[in-house]
Amino acid sequence: MDDQLKVADMTFNSRLLVGTGKYKDFEETALAIETSGAQIVTVAVRRVNVSDPKAPMLTDFVDPKKYTYLPNTAGCFTAEDAVRTLRLAREAGGWDLVKLEVLSDPKYLWPNNPETLKAAELLIKDGFKVMVYTTDDPYLCKLYEEMGCVAVMPLAAPIGSGLGVCNPYTIRIIIEQASVPILVDAGVGTASDAAIAMELGCDGVLMNTAIAGAKDPIRMARAMKLAVEAGRDAFLAGRMEKKLYATASSPIDGKFF
Amino acid sequence: MQIKLNGESTEIPEKTTISQLLTQLQFTPDRVAVERNLEVAPRESYNTTELGEGDQIEIVHFIGGGAR
């Protein structure tokens, strides 16, 4: 079936995007990603360990030629830090598709929209293709689209909370008025959460902890792959109407009792 | 001379280029990115850019990270 995710000028068969953090080791990271079927993986930019130059690197296990690396700005609380981080990422990898995430506080890791807006403007001017993490505010999401972000990624719930889609109503409005891909980013806890996001009409789901934090991350990676596919199919198929009363599935005609 | 390398004061010879610094530290240039005094140092400049006294150098790479 020809149903691909299109972001900027790139197309992907998988609508599941995964983070590469929080795994036990690089082997588990690699296996979980492969099992998830994801083609886009988010990565962070950090200092090298100057005293251990031969330490294994993520790129040894997750091949940047096979996966689209999506550098993110996790841990940034200001526009300045985010822009600085992504400029370095572009130099390190040569990619201009990036995930912008600027946070406001360490407890809720809530998106910091004033700083995110500032950073998005600078990055877009500088030639970056910005996938932006934000709150599930329909007006803001539209603003990000209008300023030139290539995808808008509202949270389902706070990062790492696993609460699922807390506000399906706003997610639905955001999707309804968007003409760039809308991906739910953060807050997914289990397979049904991912399926619900996709059934609402999201173009994709981005998650990390839901897989890495499961007791069996590899099995959860598979569950998420199937959930995203199932949710997408259900959305495209168009669900039946909800009704207050029962409707029999078997015909009344021909009854012999 | 002294530079700040990833936040740590480090002694290096005068006129060390970025290339020489990376070689000395045993990092492969195409696996890292370098920032000098808050500006990205383009790869093409590694051979020619000589570091100066008090330069703040950051050497970074990609690590696992995500939506957390």
Interface residues (C-beta under 8 A of the other chain):
Chain A: V18 G19 T20 G21 K22 Y23 F26 T29 V41 T42 V43 A44 V45 R46 R47 V48 V50 P53 K54 M57 L58 T59 Y69 P71 N72 A74 R84 R87 L88 A89 R90 E91 A92 G93 L109 Y133 I159 G160 D185 A186 L206 M207 N208 T209 A212
Chain B: L5 N6 G7 E8 L25 Q26 F27 R31 V32 A33 V34 E35 L38 V40 A41 P42 R43 E58 I59 V60 H61 F62 I63 G64 G65 G66 A67 R68
